[in-house]
Amino acid sequence: MTDHLSRRTMLAGAAALAPTLSGAAALAQTPPRYSQPSVISNPPRQWGPEAPPVMFPDPDIITVDPAFGDLNVGLTAIHRVATGFQWAEGPAWCEQGNFAVFSDVKGSVQYRYIWETGQVTPYRKESFNSNGNAFDFQGRQISCQDDPRRVVRYEHDGSMTIIADNYQGKALNSPNDIAVHPDGGIWFTDPLYGGQLSEGHPDLGAGPFNPGGLRDPRPGNTGVGIFGPTKQVLPTQIYRWDPSGRLDVVATGKVPNGLAFSPDWKLLYFLWGGEIAVADVVGNNKLSNIRTFTDCVVDGVRCGSDGMRVDRAGNVWSPSNAPLGYSGVTVWNPHGKLLGRIRLPEVCANLTFAGPKRDWLFMTASQSIYLLRLNIQGAGPF
């Protein structure tokens, strides 16, 4: 009997037989002559429409645990689809518009990646140093604005609603990332980063990002003191905004950043003082049993997280701020076990699931945007 082999089965077999390299072993090994360029090869792989095609399987998609294979398409590659940004952040997928929106925080511009054409166009050319973005269950965009230090919502009629700019009369620091809940609640983190000249404005007088008060917030400001606070006064916290307008503190004590719910909405994952923490959601406005999910350390290298997302199986997809070879994305199962890594030639700040089927990983990696097709969908909204 004759066996009929397709290119797909041959590639799958080759991938299964090839030794799995991760971490220091992959970096230390001298690539064989037949290996294709990767982000750690010399010369490194090229990117963009004029670059040579990558041979499957992509060498920069690293399997650490066999379960990672279930999340991969295999016959696909990482693509850089845009570059030239100052600091790309906060991607979110608009289901109705079939586009991804993201922020160039330092450039103070929001952009759209239009799915049908692959074009990147300015969306809001004055974004007030917007950072994290999300779309709620009604399809309305919600944005964190570093400069005026507030959370806003863009309504269907084109108007803008201020969701939160203070807590008990005290100005927020600089809202950073957002997670929406089916009950209408909006959860967001409030670290200090908007106090930088490049991402917002420093405090008037001395502050955490203005040692000795040397930086002057007045030149070139977009409304400091008119509709934005002049000084950070609150501790760094995580908040929940209720549709009634009430704002509750749900966690305090460490510097928070990215956050995301589990698919069943019973858990909240969040960056908490350099580690990814997880907590049980109690009622609609409380967290309990905050514990470490992962310390983000891989092969002794801290792969610093930021804006994370969760897929429909409960795996956590986390960006990685780390040296070359570890910069990109780390993927963890619901128990905090590392499944795999995606290596990029730049540090990655944020990611989301995009595309009509929500099966593309959309990565905002400092100066560039990358796409990778997956065999799993994100747990929305995105």
C-alpha positions in Angstrom: 0.0 0.0 0.0 1.4 3.4 -0.9 1.4 6.2 1.8 0.4 9.6 0.5 2.3 12.3 2.2 1.3 16.0 2.0 3.6 18.9 2.6 1.5 19.6 5.8 2.2 16.1 7.3 5.8 16.2 6.3 6.3 19.5 8.0 4.4 18.4 11.0 6.6 15.3 11.2 9.8 17.3 10.8 8.7 19.7 13.5 8.0 16.7 15.8 11.4 15.1 15.2 13.4 18.3 15.5 14.9 18.9 19.0 13.1 21.5 21.0 15.4 24.3 22.0 14.5 27.0 24.5 16.4 29.5 26.6 20.1 29.4 27.1 20.5 26.2 25.1 19.0 27.8 22.0 21.2 30.9 22.4 24.4 28.9 23.0 24.0 26.4 20.2 25.8 27.2 16.9 23.0 27.1 14.3 23.7 24.3 11.7 24.4 25.4 8.2 20.9 24.6 7.0 19.1 26.6 9.7 17.2 29.7 8.7 17.9 33.1 10.2 16.1 34.0 13.4 16.2 37.0 15.7 19.3 35.5 17.4 21.2 34.4 14.3 24.1 36.2 12.7 23.0 37.7 10.4 19.5 38.0 11.9 16.3 37.4 9.9 15.0 40.2 7.9 11.5 41.7 8.3 9.0 43.5 6.0 7.5 42.9 2.6 10.9 42.8 0.8 12.4 40.2 3.2 12.9 36.6 2.1 10.1 34.2 3.2 10.5 32.3 6.4 10.6 28.5 6.1 8.0 26.7 8.2 8.1 26.1 11.1 9.1 29.6 12.1 12.4 29.3 14.2 11.3 32.2 16.5 8.2 30.3 17.7 9.7 28.3 20.6 7.9 25.2 22.1 8.7 24.7 25.8 5.9 22.3 26.6 4.2 20.0 24.1 0.8 21.5 24.9 2.0 24.7 23.1 1.7 22.7 19.9 -2.1 22.8 20.2 -2.1 26.6 20.1 0.1 26.8 17.0 -0.9 26.6 13.3 2.5 25.4 12.4 2.3 26.5 8.7 2.6 30.2 9.6 5.2 32.8 10.4 5.5 36.0 12.4 5.0 39.0 10.2 6.0 42.6 10.9 3.3 44.7 9.3 4.2 48.2 10.3 7.1 50.1 11.9 8.3 53.6 12.7 6.4 54.3 15.9 7.9 55.9 19.0 6.3 53.5 21.6 3.4 51.3 20.4 1.0 50.2 23.1 -2.6 49.4 24.0 -4.0 47.3 21.1 -7.7 46.5 21.0 -9.9 44.8 18.3 -13.0 46.5 17.0 -15.4 43.7 15.9 -17.9 46.1 14.2 -15.2 48.0 12.3 -12.9 45.1 11.5 -9.8 47.0 12.6 -7.3 47.1 15.4 -6.7 50.3 17.2 -3.5 51.0 19.1 -1.6 53.9 20.7 1.7 55.5 20.0 2.0 56.8 23.5 5.0 59.0 23.0 3.8 60.2 19.6 0.3 61.0 21.1 -1.5 59.4 18.2 -3.9 56.5 17.9 -3.7 54.4 14.8 -5.9 51.9 13.1 -4.7 48.7 11.4 -7.4 48.1 8.7 -7.9 44.3 8.4 -9.0 44.1 4.7 -6.1 46.2 3.4 -3.4 45.9 6.0 -3.1 49.7 6.0 -2.1 51.6 9.1 -3.8 55.0 9.3 -3.9 57.8 12.0 -7.2 57.4 13.9 -6.9 60.2 16.5 -3.9 62.5 15.8 -4.1 64.1 19.3 -4.7 61.2 21.6 -3.5 63.0 24.8 -0.8 60.3 25.1 -3.4 57.6 25.2 -2.1 54.3 26.5 -4.4 51.2 27.0 -7.6 50.7 24.9 -10.5 48.4 25.0 -13.9 47.9 23.4 -16.9 47.3 25.7 -19.8 44.9 25.1 -21.6 47.7 23.2 -18.7 48.2 20.9 -17.6 51.6 22.4 -13.9 52.4 22.6 -12.5 53.1 26.0 -9.1 54.7 26.4 -6.6 55.6 29.1 -5.1 59.1 28.6 -1.8 59.7 30.3 -1.6 63.5 29.8 -5.0 64.5 31.4 -4.7 61.3 33.6 -8.1 59.9 33.0 -10.2 57.1 31.4 -12.6 58.2 28.6 -15.2 56.4 26.5 -16.0 57.3 22.8 -19.7 57.1 22.2 -21.5 55.9 19.1 -22.5 59.4 18.2 -18.9 60.6 18.3 -19.0 62.3 21.7 -16.6 61.5 24.5 -17.6 60.7 28.1 -15.1 61.0 31.0 -15.4 57.7 32.9 -12.9 58.5 35.7 -10.4 61.3 36.4 -10.4 61.3 40.2 -11.0 59.1 43.3 -12.8 60.8 46.2 -11.9 64.2 44.8 -8.2 63.4 44.3 -6.7 63.2 40.8 -5.8 59.9 39.3 -2.1 59.2 38.6 -2.2 58.0 34.9 -4.6 55.2 34.0 -2.8 52.6 32.0 -4.7 49.5 31.0 -8.4 48.4 30.9 -10.4 45.3 31.2 -14.2 45.4 30.6 -16.7 43.0 32.3 -20.1 41.8 31.1 -21.8 43.5 34.1 -20.8 46.9 32.6 -17.9 47.4 35.0 -14.6 48.9 33.8 -11.5 47.8 35.6 -8.3 49.8 35.1 -4.8 50.2 36.6 -3.4 53.5 37.7 0.4 53.5 37.9 2.6 56.6 37.6 4.0 56.5 34.1 2.1 59.6 32.7 4.3 61.7 34.9 7.0 61.5 32.2 7.8 64.3 29.7 7.6 61.9 26.9 4.3 60.2 27.9 2.3 63.0 29.5 3.5 65.7 31.8 5.7 65.8 34.9 4.3 67.0 38.2 4.3 70.7 38.9 7.1 70.7 41.5 9.0 67.6 42.6 7.4 64.2 42.0 8.3 60.6 41.3 9.1 61.4 37.6 10.3 64.9 38.4 13.2 64.7 40.8 13.9 68.1 42.3 11.2 69.6 40.1 13.7 70.2 37.3 11.1 69.4 34.5 8.7 72.1 33.7 5.2 70.8 32.8 4.0 74.1 31.3 5.7 74.4 27.9 3.8 72.6 25.1 1.1 71.2 27.5 -2.3 70.3 26.2 -4.3 71.6 29.1 -2.4 70.8 32.3 -4.3 72.6 35.1 -7.3 73.3 32.9 -8.7 69.8 32.4 -5.8 67.7 33.7 -4.2 67.5 37.2 -0.9 69.1 38.0 0.4 66.6 40.6 0.1 62.9 41.5 -1.3 62.4 45.0 -2.8 58.9 45.1 -1.1 55.6 45.6 -0.8 53.3 42.7 -4.0 51.2 42.6 -6.5 49.1 40.6 -10.0 50.4 40.3 -13.4 49.3 39.2 -15.8 51.8 37.7 -19.5 50.9 38.1 -22.1 51.9 35.5 -23.7 53.9 38.3 -20.6 56.1 38.3 -19.1 54.8 41.6 -15.4 54.1 41.6 -14.0 51.5 43.9 -10.4 50.5 44.8 -10.0 46.8 44.3 -6.2 46.5 45.0 -3.5 48.7 46.3 0.1 48.3 47.6 2.2 47.6 44.5 2.6 49.2 41.1 0.0 47.7 38.7 0.0 47.6 34.9 -1.7 45.3 32.5 -4.8 43.2 33.5 -7.2 40.7 32.0 -10.0 38.4 33.0 -10.2 34.6 32.8 -12.7 33.3 30.2 -15.3 32.6 33.0 -14.7 36.0 34.6 -13.9 34.4 38.0 -10.2 35.4 38.0 -8.3 38.6 37.3 -4.7 38.5 36.1 -2.6 41.6 36.5 0.9 42.8 36.5 1.7 43.5 40.2 5.1 44.8 41.2 7.0 43.1 38.4 5.2 39.7 38.6 1.9 38.5 37.1 -0.6 38.0 40.0 -4.0 36.4 39.9 -6.9 36.9 42.3 -10.4 35.6 42.7 -13.2 38.1 41.7 -15.7 38.3 44.6 -19.1 39.9 43.8 -18.6 42.6 41.3 -16.1 44.9 43.0 -13.7 42.9 45.2 -10.6 40.7 44.8 -9.5 38.1 47.2 -6.6 35.7 47.6 -4.1 37.7 45.5 -1.2 35.3 44.8 1.7 35.0 42.3 0.8 33.5 39.0 4.3 33.7 37.6 7.4 35.6 38.3 8.0 35.9 34.5 11.5 34.5 34.8 12.6 32.2 32.0 16.1 30.6 32.1 17.0 33.1 34.7 15.9 36.0 32.6 13.1 38.2 33.7 10.6 38.6 30.9 8.9 41.7 32.2 5.2 41.7 31.4 2.8 44.5 30.6 -0.6 44.3 28.8 -1.7 40.7 28.7 -4.6 38.7 27.2 -6.2 35.3 27.9 -7.3 32.8 25.3 -10.5 30.7 25.3 -8.6 27.8 27.0 -7.5 30.1 29.9 -3.8 30.4 28.8 -2.2 33.8 29.5 -0.4 35.5 26.7 2.1 38.0 28.1 4.4 40.4 26.4 8.1 40.3 27.3 10.3 43.2 28.0 13.7 41.4 28.0 17.0 41.2 26.2 17.2 40.0 22.6 16.4 36.3 22.5 13.8 36.7 25.3 12.0 39.8 24.1 8.6 39.1 22.5 5.8 37.0 24.1 5.6 34.3 26.8 2.6 31.9 27.0 1.5 30.4 30.3 -1.1 27.7 31.0 -3.8 28.4 33.7 -1.5 26.9 36.3 1.3 29.3 35.6 3.4 26.8 33.6 5.4 28.1 30.7 4.2 26.6 27.4 6.1 28.5 24.8 7.7 31.8 23.6 7.6 34.0 20.6 10.8 35.8 19.9 10.7 39.3 18.4 13.6 41.6 17.5 12.1 44.3 19.9 10.7 44.3 23.4 6.9 43.8 23.3 4.7 46.0 25.5 1.2 44.8 24.7 -0.9 42.4 22.6 -4.4 41.4 21.8 -6.3 38.9 19.7 -7.4 40.3 16.3 -9.0 39.3 13.0 -12.5 38.3 12.0 -12.1 35.0 13.9 -10.0 36.5 16.7 -7.3 33.9 16.0 -4.4 36.3 15.2 -2.0 37.6 17.8 -1.6 41.4 17.3 1.6 42.5 19.1 2.7 46.1 19.7 6.4 45.9 20.1 8.0 49.3 20.9 8.5 50.6 17.3 6.6 48.0 15.3 3.5 45.9 14.9 3.7 42.1 14.5 1.0 39.5 13.6 1.0 35.8 14.1 -1.9 33.4 13.3 -2.8 30.9 16.0 -4.8 27.8 16.5 -6.7 29.3 19.4 -9.0 32.3 19.8 -8.9 35.0 22.4 -11.5 35.3 25.2 -13.2 38.6 24.3 -13.9 41.4 24.2 -10.5 42.4 23.0 
